[in-house]
Amino acid sequence: MNTLRSLLLAGIATAALISAPAAAQDRQVLSIGLQDYPDTLDPATNWSFVGRHVLQQLCDKLVDIDGEGEIVPMLAESWTFDETGTVLTMTLRGDAVFHDGTPVDAEAVAYNLERALTMPTSRRAAEIKAIDTVEAVDTRTVRITLTEPSVPLLAALADRAGMIVSPAAAEELGDRFTSEPVCSGPYRFVEHVAQDRIVLEKFADHYDAGRYAFDEVVFRGAPDSSVRLLNLRSGQLDLIERLSATDVASVEADPALTVAPVIGLGYYGLTVSIGGDGAHPTLSQQQAVREAISLAIDREVLNQVVFDGQFAAGNQPFPPTSPFYSDEKPVQGRDVEAARAKLAEAGVENLGFELLVPTDAERQQVAQIIQSMLSEIGITMEIRPTELMTLLDVARQGDFQMHLVGWSGRVDPDLNITPMLACGAAGNDAQYCSEELDAVLADARATSDLATRRAAYEDAVDILLHDLPIIYLYHAQWIFAHDADLQGFDPFPDGIIRLGGVTRAP
């Protein structure tokens, strides 16, 4: 980016930021810069990663994770599975209330899980599809009966599937709930000004309110990481997500700022439309062509050039730090001749297709490098920059040929595959379906034995590396940056901002 453009973008962003209400000057306000704006603020329908930052403050979950990725209590104080692994009983805390004053009780939990399973626009159904029935045994006891054992269920309930919204508000507002969300988190919703800001204020009746120091939290989107950093340096933002890897050294050298990185759980990759209306017939029907594309990409070059070596090259749905990563299937080096041979095997010459890419600078650069690499094997890839929320909407409809989007990852490996690639899953943008893969994943979900699960995911990775509905590229570090006077901020491996215990030094 040239200097003039940087200054113009910074000026635009700063002009928007200083329009915050004057009343904020008298309150403890935390301003957070996100890579984009959420698609929705309803945990049942949200699909954007940035939405999880906002929802984490708005909506308490049944369980959460700690800094090591272990499941810990939240709204549920304790839980047990029966000996069959098909009945999960959860005991709720007794002092949680929604922002509208109604109690967070077993009936509310039952309502939410049923809503996530049956709501036509729900994005959570695939994540908790093992649930058969939910029963409120008494005010604080919930009994969840499963159709089959599902070890990943708790991990799903540690994310949006476990976020509990006010049944009264959900019933009253219907489709408008996303515009006026009512949950039970440490902050309540105040306003959402499209493409400007989302404002939350502290909920005084939260059971853990004492751990939250800020009266108000303001989220602002800025797809350009340089703009986020410029506004952090100028004091218009206090905390930013996804600092560009190439800016880490300069921020570390600035005594006014702090860098907080953490290795993530997810991946970035090229999702190919296999069964969607917009699918490219050659890409979707010929595995050899997808394999040629994979062979033509130098993943380590992407890591070094775009991410300054801060990320990890990848070819699996799990990062190398995961116990489920297969060391037997390391990232292959670029092989142009093998890629050309695959195209010849498929009888394909002069292939052209379109790639949808979010507008942030890093993924645009990734796309440009891939475009250059593919041109060397006779493939023309047109890059179509697309605002993230628009891209996600197009992807849901299957109206694309290929897109470059990531998955933030979950602590259970099943949730890095099933929501995106299981037959009929709401998040299956590729509209890919493999009964063999589904059977392998079902077996893996049914056991808690680590060795058995590892073997099952080895088989799953074999299928995915052959079929290539997603061409995995790299695994990110979540890199946060914040004012040095912001204390107590710890990044979590799921990449989600948590504000409990975060304070500003006098």
N, C-alpha and C positions, 0 to 999 in steps of 0.2 A: 504494500500500500504506500503511495507517495505521501510526502509530508503535508501537502495542501489538503489532500483528502482526509488525512487523519485529523487535522485541525478542524475541518468542517464538520466531520462526524462528531468529534468531541464537543464542538459548540452546540450542535443540534441536541446531543444527548444531555448536555449540561443545562440547556434552556428548558428541556422537559423536566429535569430533576429539580430545578429550583422553583418549579411551580407548585411544590408540595404546600399543604395548608400551613398558614402562619402559626396555628395553634401547636404545630409540631415542635416549635422552638422551646416550648415550656414543658415538654415531655421527653422521656427517655425514648428516642426513636432509633431503630436500627434499619438501615437501608441496604437492601441486598440486590445485587445485580445477577440476573439469570440470563442464560443463553437465548431464551425466547420467552413467549407467553404461553400459559397452559391452554390446551384445547377446551377442557371443561374443568369445573371445580366440584364435580360429583365423582366420588371415588368409584362408583359402579361403572362410569362411562369414560373416565379419564384414561388416556393412552400416552400422553406426553411425559417424558422424564421430568421436565421442569415443573409439571403439575404436582409431582410427588413432593417437591420442596415446600410448596404452599400447603398441600393437604396434610403434610406431617405436623404442621403447626395448628391446623384447623381441626383435624379429626383424629382422636385417639383410636388405637387399634386394640384388638383383643390381646395380641402379644406384639413384642418388638424384638429387635436384635441389639446386642451390645457391640462394643468396639471390636470384639473378636469374631463377630458373626454368630454368636450363640443366641438361641431363643430365650427371651426373658419376659417376665410378666408385664402387663400394661393394664388394660381393663380387666383381664382375667388374672386373678391372683394365683391360681393353680389349675392344673389339668391332669387328667389321667386317661390312658387308653385301657380298654378291657383286654382280656387275654386273647381275644380273636383279632384285635387290632382294628375292629370295625365300629367301635363305640367310643367316642371321645366325650368325656364329661368335663366341663369347665365351670369353675367357681368364680363369680365376678366379685370385684370390690364393691363395697356398699355405699361409697361416698361420691360416685361420679354422677354428674348431671349434664344434660345437654344445654346448649347456649340459650334455649328457650325455656329453661327451668324444669323440663320434664326429666324423669329419672332414666339413667342408663341401667336397664334391668334385663332380665332374661327374655322377656317378650320383645324388647327392642332388638336384642341380638338375633333372635329367631326371625324377626321381620327383615332385618338387613341381609341375612344369609339367603333367605328366600328371594328377596329382591335381586340380589346379585346373580342368583341362579336363573331367574325367570324373566327379568326385565328385558324386553326385546333389544334394547340398545346396550345391554351390559357387556363390558369387556372382561368381566371376571368369571364368567360361567366356566370356561375351560380350566381355570386355575383351581376351582373347587368342585369340579364335576363329580368327584367321588361322593359328595354329600347326597344322601337319600332323603333323610328327614331331620328336622330340627325341632326339639321340644323344650319348652320352658318348664322345667320340673318344679321350680319354685322361683321366687323373685331373683335369687342370685345364682341359680344352677341351670345350666344349659346342657342338654344331652344331644349330641350330634351323631346320628347313625349313618354309616357309610355303606355304599354298595360293595366296596372291596377295601382291603387295607390300603392306606395311602400315607406313607411316611412324609411326603412333601406338604401335606395339608397345613401343618403348623407354620411352615415357611411362607405359604400363601397368606395365611392369616396375619403374618407379620408385615404385610404390605396392604395394598388398597382393598383386597378382598376382606381383610379383617377390620377395615375402618367402619365405624358405626355412626350412622347419621340419625337424626331425630325422625322417628316414624311420623310424628304429627306434622312436621314441616314437609317431609317427602310426600305425604298424602295430599297436603294442602296445595303445594306448589307444582307437583307433577314435573313436567318438562322444564319448568322454570327454576327448579331446585338449584341448578348450576349457577344461576344468577344471584341466589340468596342462600348459600349453603349454611346449614345448621348442624353442627356436630358437637363434640364434647372436649375438644382439645384445649390447650393452654391459651389459644388466641381465637377470637371470634371474628367473623367476617364484617367488614365495614363497607367497602366499595371496590368495584372493579371498573376502571376506566380503560376501555379497550385500547390496546397498543400504547398505554401510558403507565398505569400503575395498578397494583392490587394492594389494598390497605387492610391490615388486621389490627385489632386492639386486644390487649390483655384481658382474659376472662377471669375476673376476680374469684369466681366460685369454683375454679378448677381445683381438684384435690391436691395438686402439686404446685399451686400458683407461686409458692415461695421460691421455687427454683428458676423462675422466669423474671429476668430483671427489666425487660423493656416494656414500656407502656404501649408501644406501637411498632409494628413491623411493616415495612413498605417494600414490595417486590417490584422490580422494573426489568423489562426485557431489553437486551441489546445483543443481537446476533453476532456482531463484530467484537471479538475478544479484545482488540486494541481499544475500542470505545469503553468497554467495561474497565479495563486497566486505567485508562486516562481519567475516568471518573472516580476510580478508587484513589488515585494519586491526588486528585483535586479535592478530595473530601466529600464529594457528592454521594459516594457509596462507601459503606463500611466493610462489606464482605462481598466477594464475587466468586462465582463458581467457574469451573473450567478455564482457569488461566491457561493461556497458550503455553505449550511446553517450551517454545523458543523464548518466552519472556521470563522463565523461572530464574535464570542467572541474574538478570537485572533487578528483579524484585528481591531476591535474596541479598543483593548488595545495598538495598535501600533500608536504612534503619527505621524508617517510619512504617514499614510494611512487614508482613510475615507471610511465608508460604506454608501451606498445610496440605501435603499430598497423602494419598492413600491408594493402594492397589485395589482396583475394582474387581467385580465379580462377573462382568459381562463381556460383550464382544461388539465389534463393528463388522459389517459384511455387506455384500451385494446380494440382495434378495431378488430372485428371478421369478417373474410371474409364470407359473406352470399351468394353471387352470383358469386364470381370470379372463374376462372379456377382452382385455387389452394385451394379452400375451402375444409375444412374437413367436410365430410358428416354428421357426428354426431353433431359437433359444429354448423354447418350452418343450419341444418334442425330441431334441437330440442331445442326449447326455454328453456325447463326445464334444460337442461345441462348448458346453459349460465347462467341461474339463480343460479344453484348450484355453479358455479365458483364465481359468485358475492357474494353469501352467505358465501363462504369459506374464503374470504379475509377480514382481519382486517385492515381497512383503517387508523385507528388512530395509529396502530403499525407502518405502513409505514411512517406516518408523524413524529412520535417520533424517530424512529430508524434511518431513512435515512436523515430526514430533521430537526432533533433536535427541532421538534415542531414549526418550523418557517412557515410551510405551513398549509393548511386546508384540512382535509379529505373531500371528495366530492362524490356525487352520481348523479349530475346533470350537464348539460352543462354550467351552470352559477355559479360563486362563491357565497358564502353566503352574500357578500357585495352588490350583484346585486339586484336592486328592483324587478327583475323577478325571483329570487330564491324562490322556494316554501318551506315555513316553514312547510307545511303540510306533506312534504315528507323528513324527516330528514335522515341523513346517518344511516343505520342500523348497528348494531353491528354484529360481526362475529357469525355465528350459524352453527357449524359443523354438528349437527344432522339434521337440516333442509336441509343443502346441500346434505347430504347423502340420505335423503328422496327424494329429487328432482331427484337425479341420479337413485334411485330405481324406481321412477315414470316413468322415461324415459327408464327403462330397460337396463341401461348402466353399465357395469363393466369394470374396467381396461382400462379406456380411456387414450390415449396418443396423444399429438399434439405438434406442434412446435411454439414457440414464437420468432418473430424477435424483437431484441432490439438494439437500438443505442449503440455505444461502450463507451459512457461516463460512469464514475464510478457510478454515482448516479442511473441512470436507470438500470444499471447492478445489483446493490444491490436491487433495487425494485423488479426486476425480480426474483432474488434468493430467496427473502423472500416469494413472491407469489408461487414460485415453491415448497417451503417447506410447505406452508399452503395447497396447493392443494394435495400434497402427502398424507395428513392426511385423505382425502376423497377418495383416490384411483385413483387420476388422476396424470399421469406422464406428466410433461411439460418440453420439451427440449428447452433450451435457445440457440438461435443462434445469437451471437453478429454480428452486421452488420453495416458497415459504413453508416452514416445517408443518404447521397445522394443516395447510392446504395439501401438502404431500401426504400426510397421514390419512386425510379424508379420501384422497384419490386412491391410495393403497388399499383402504378398506373396501372400496368398490371394485378393486381388481383392474382398474383402468390404467395400467402401466406395463412397461416391458421389464424394467429392472430399476431398483432404487438402492441408494446407499444410506442406510439408517442403522443405528446401533440398538443394542438391548443392554440395559444397565446391569442385569444379572441379579440372581437371587442366591441365597445361601444353600438351597437344595438344588442339585443339578437338573432334576426333572423340569424345574421352572425356567430353565434356559433353553428348553426344547419344546415341551408340550404346548405351551400357550401360542407358540409361533408356527408349529409344524404338525401338530396332531390333526388327523382328519376332521374337518369341520370346525376347528377351533376359531373363535372370533378374531383372534390376532394372527391367523394364518394368511398373511397378505399374499403369499405365493400360491395359495389354494392348491397346495401340494398334499397328496394323500398316499401314505404307505401303510398298508395293514401290517406288514412285517415290523415296521418301526413302532407302530402303536402297540403291538403285542410285546415287544421288547421293553418298552417303557412301562407297560402295565405290570410286568414281572418285577421291574426295578422298584416301582412304587410300593409293591406289596411286602417288601422285606426291609428290615433295618440293619441286616448284616452287611457290613462295609465291603467285605470281599465279594459277596454276591452282587451287590450293587455295582461295584467297580467293573466286574465282568460284563454285566448287562449294558453299562454305558460304553464299554469298549465295542460291543456289538452295535449299539446305536450310532456311534461315531463312524464305524465301518459303512453303515448304510448311508449316512449323510455325506461322507466323503466320496461315495460312489455317485449318489443321485444329485448332489450339489444344488438343492433348492435355494440354499444360501451359500455363497462363496465367502467363507470367513477370511478376514483380513488382518485384524489386529485387536489387541486388548488394551484398554486405556487405563491410565492412572487418573483418578479424580484429583485435580489440582485446584485447591482453593487458595485465595489470597485475601488478607484482611489487614485493617489498621493494626499496628503493633499494640495499641492500647486496648484492643479487644482481647479479653482474657477468657480462658476456659473453653475455647472452641476446639473440638476434636472431630476430625473427619472419620466417617464410618465407611466400612467396605462397600456398602450399597450406594455410596455417593450422595446420600440424602442429608441435608442440613438439619441438625438438631440443636435447639437453642437452650435446652435445660442446662443451667450452670454457667451460661455465657454472660459475662458482664463487661462493662466498660470501665477502665481504670479512671479514677478521679483526675 
